[in-house]
Amino acid sequence: MENTKKQTAVEWLFEQYKLIGMVTTAQVEKAKEMDKQQKIDAYDYHRCIGNFENGEQYYNETYGKNN
């Protein structure tokens, strides 16, 4: 089975910014690490608390319905 790494939205966006010279590699790496930690924290919270019906409810209550 082929192991294909998925690109996150954060990775895609910063790759676009890097192409036009708007961010540094260090900024991209920091954003990726922050995104990773947020996903880990969200999973751990949801798994431990379990008070959300689904991922969309979790997202809306955590990040706001307008994001």
N, C-alpha and C positions, 0 to 999 in steps of 0.2 A: 504494500500500500504506500502510495506517495505521500510524503509529509509536506503539505503546502501551508506556509504561514499566511494567515490572513492579515491584511493591513487594516489597522483601525482608522477611524475618521481623523483622529489627531495626527497619526502618522501621515496620512494622505495630505492633510491641510499643510502641515509643516514642510513636507516635501515640495509642495507648490510654492510656499514662501521662500524656501531655500533656492529654488530655481531662479527667482527674481532678486535674490540677495537681500531679503527683508528680515531674515533671522540667522542667528549663528547656530552652528552644530550644537554648542553647549545649551542653547535655549531649547532646541528641539529635544535633546536628551532629557532635560529637566521636565519638559511638558509630558514626554512619554512616561517618565517615572511617576509623575503625579497622576496621570491617567490610570496607570497600572495599579497604583495604590488605592485610588478611589474605587476601582472595580473590585479589588480584593476586599476592601472594607465593606462595600455594598453587599457582596456575596456573604461575607461572614455575618453581617448584621441581619440580613434577611434569613439566613439559615438558623441563626440563634433565636431571633425574635419571632419570625414567621407570621407577622401580622399583616402581610400584604397578600391579596388574592392572586396577583400576577406581576410581572415585571413592569408593565405599563403603569399600574397603580403605584408601585414603588418609585418609579421615575417621576411621576407627577407629584407625589407627595414630598419627594426629596429635592427635586430640582425645579419644581414649578410647572404648571400646565402650559405656560406660554413659551417654554424653551424648546 
